[in-house]
């Protein structure tokens, strides 16, 4: 109990990992990883306080070469103390083993979820990918409660330029 009280009232620094669009000098659109350290204020003193992250959002396409690039401003709004702590959350993309191109995502679903396509010795489910579309993740083994993982080749970050080779997407699934 004392650890929980300390965690709520202490000022803790967390690292936020963002994926954003940016434009190169030749106008090529690329995805960039931005890591920003954020200091959380004591939770009860600043409930629903906004944390502003200036110049961390997507860049707008350059309309004229003489104009400077404008980046969107992001704001974090902690809704609950439990959402501000932890290593990762369901649906959150983060680098796999500190890779620049491989991305990992965790999902939790119930065994009787209607989105799961069951087969004799495997099952499949649609997973949101970095580009906002869904990709089919195939898991080996019978559908049962537990942890499963799959690797979706070529669904991670762009390695050099948009349209070129991509890293992999590692999916960690928990079936309840």
Secondary structure as a PSIPRED ss2 file (coil, helix, strand):
# PSIPRED VFORMAT (PSIPRED V4.0)

   1 X C   1.000  0.000  0.000
   2 X H   0.000  1.000  0.000
   3 X H   0.000  1.000  0.000
   4 X H   0.000  1.000  0.000
   5 X H   0.000  1.000  0.000
   6 X H   0.000  1.000  0.000
   7 X H   0.000  1.000  0.000
   8 X H   0.000  1.000  0.000
   9 X H   0.000  1.000  0.000
  10 X C   1.000  0.000  0.000
  11 X C   1.000  0.000  0.000
  12 X E   0.000  0.000  1.000
  13 X E   0.000  0.000  1.000
  14 X E   0.000  0.000  1.000
  15 X E   0.000  0.000  1.000
  16 X E   0.000  0.000  1.000
  17 X E   0.000  0.000  1.000
  18 X E   0.000  0.000  1.000
  19 X E   0.000  0.000  1.000
  20 X E   0.000  0.000  1.000
  21 X E   0.000  0.000  1.000
  22 X E   0.000  0.000  1.000
  23 X E   0.000  0.000  1.000
  24 X C   1.000  0.000  0.000
  25 X C   1.000  0.000  0.000
  26 X C   1.000  0.000  0.000
  27 X C   1.000  0.000  0.000
  28 X C   1.000  0.000  0.000
  29 X E   0.000  0.000  1.000
  30 X E   0.000  0.000  1.000
  31 X E   0.000  0.000  1.000
  32 X E   0.000  0.000  1.000
  33 X E   0.000  0.000  1.000
  34 X E   0.000  0.000  1.000
  35 X E   0.000  0.000  1.000
  36 X E   0.000  0.000  1.000
  37 X E   0.000  0.000  1.000
  38 X E   0.000  0.000  1.000
  39 X E   0.000  0.000  1.000
  40 X E   0.000  0.000  1.000
  41 X C   1.000  0.000  0.000
  42 X C   1.000  0.000  0.000
  43 X C   1.000  0.000  0.000
  44 X H   0.000  1.000  0.000
  45 X H   0.000  1.000  0.000
  46 X H   0.000  1.000  0.000
  47 X C   1.000  0.000  0.000
  48 X C   1.000  0.000  0.000
  49 X C   1.000  0.000  0.000
  50 X E   0.000  0.000  1.000
  51 X E   0.000  0.000  1.000
  52 X E   0.000  0.000  1.000
  53 X E   0.000  0.000  1.000
  54 X C   1.000  0.000  0.000
  55 X C   1.000  0.000  0.000
  56 X C   1.000  0.000  0.000
  57 X C   1.000  0.000  0.000
  58 X C   1.000  0.000  0.000
  59 X E   0.000  0.000  1.000
  60 X C   1.000  0.000  0.000
  61 X C   1.000  0.000  0.000
  62 X C   1.000  0.000  0.000
  63 X C   1.000  0.000  0.000
  64 X C   1.000  0.000  0.000
  65 X C   1.000  0.000  0.000
  66 X C   1.000  0.000  0.000
  67 X C   1.000  0.000  0.000
  68 X C   1.000  0.000  0.000
  69 X C   1.000  0.000  0.000
  70 X C   1.000  0.000  0.000
  71 X E   0.000  0.000  1.000
  72 X C   1.000  0.000  0.000
  73 X C   1.000  0.000  0.000
  74 X E   0.000  0.000  1.000
  75 X E   0.000  0.000  1.000
  76 X E   0.000  0.000  1.000
  77 X E   0.000  0.000  1.000
  78 X C   1.000  0.000  0.000
  79 X C   1.000  0.000  0.000
  80 X C   1.000  0.000  0.000
  81 X H   0.000  1.000  0.000
  82 X H   0.000  1.000  0.000
  83 X H   0.000  1.000  0.000
  84 X C   1.000  0.000  0.000
  85 X C   1.000  0.000  0.000
  86 X C   1.000  0.000  0.000
  87 X C   1.000  0.000  0.000
  88 X C   1.000  0.000  0.000
  89 X C   1.000  0.000  0.000
  90 X E   0.000  0.000  1.000
  91 X C   1.000  0.000  0.000
  92 X C   1.000  0.000  0.000
  93 X E   0.000  0.000  1.000
  94 X E   0.000  0.000  1.000
  95 X E   0.000  0.000  1.000
  96 X H   0.000  1.000  0.000
  97 X H   0.000  1.000  0.000
  98 X H   0.000  1.000  0.000
  99 X C   1.000  0.000  0.000
 100 X C   1.000  0.000  0.000
 101 X C   1.000  0.000  0.000
 102 X C   1.000  0.000  0.000
 103 X E   0.000  0.000  1.000
 104 X E   0.000  0.000  1.000
 105 X E   0.000  0.000  1.000
 106 X E   0.000  0.000  1.000
 107 X E   0.000  0.000  1.000
 108 X E   0.000  0.000  1.000
 109 X E   0.000  0.000  1.000
 110 X C   1.000  0.000  0.000
 111 X C   1.000  0.000  0.000
 112 X C   1.000  0.000  0.000
 113 X C   1.000  0.000  0.000
 114 X C   1.000  0.000  0.000
 115 X C   1.000  0.000  0.000
 116 X C   1.000  0.000  0.000
 117 X E   0.000  0.000  1.000
 118 X E   0.000  0.000  1.000
 119 X C   1.000  0.000  0.000
 120 X C   1.000  0.000  0.000
 121 X C   1.000  0.000  0.000
 122 X E   0.000  0.000  1.000
 123 X E   0.000  0.000  1.000
 124 X E   0.000  0.000  1.000
 125 X E   0.000  0.000  1.000
 126 X E   0.000  0.000  1.000
 127 X E   0.000  0.000  1.000
 128 X E   0.000  0.000  1.000
 129 X C   1.000  0.000  0.000
 130 X C   1.000  0.000  0.000
 131 X C   1.000  0.000  0.000
 132 X C   1.000  0.000  0.000
 133 X C   1.000  0.000  0.000
 134 X E   0.000  0.000  1.000
 135 X E   0.000  0.000  1.000
 136 X E   0.000  0.000  1.000
 137 X E   0.000  0.000  1.000
 138 X E   0.000  0.000  1.000
 139 X E   0.000  0.000  1.000
 140 X E   0.000  0.000  1.000
 141 X C   1.000  0.000  0.000
 142 X C   1.000  0.000  0.000
 143 X C   1.000  0.000  0.000
 144 X C   1.000  0.000  0.000
 145 X C   1.000  0.000  0.000
 146 X E   0.000  0.000  1.000
 147 X E   0.000  0.000  1.000
 148 X E   0.000  0.000  1.000
 149 X E   0.000  0.000  1.000
 150 X E   0.000  0.000  1.000
 151 X E   0.000  0.000  1.000
 152 X E   0.000  0.000  1.000
 153 X C   1.000  0.000  0.000
 154 X C   1.000  0.000  0.000
 155 X C   1.000  0.000  0.000
 156 X C   1.000  0.000  0.000
 157 X C   1.000  0.000  0.000
 158 X E   0.000  0.000  1.000
 159 X C   1.000  0.000  0.000
 160 X C   1.000  0.000  0.000
 161 X C   1.000  0.000  0.000
 162 X C   1.000  0.000  0.000
 163 X C   1.000  0.000  0.000
 164 X C   1.000  0.000  0.000
 165 X C   1.000  0.000  0.000
 166 X E   0.000  0.000  1.000
 167 X C   1.000  0.000  0.000
 168 X C   1.000  0.000  0.000
 169 X E   0.000  0.000  1.000
 170 X E   0.000  0.000  1.000
 171 X E   0.000  0.000  1.000
 172 X E   0.000  0.000  1.000
 173 X E   0.000  0.000  1.000
 174 X E   0.000  0.000  1.000
 175 X E   0.000  0.000  1.000
 176 X C   1.000  0.000  0.000
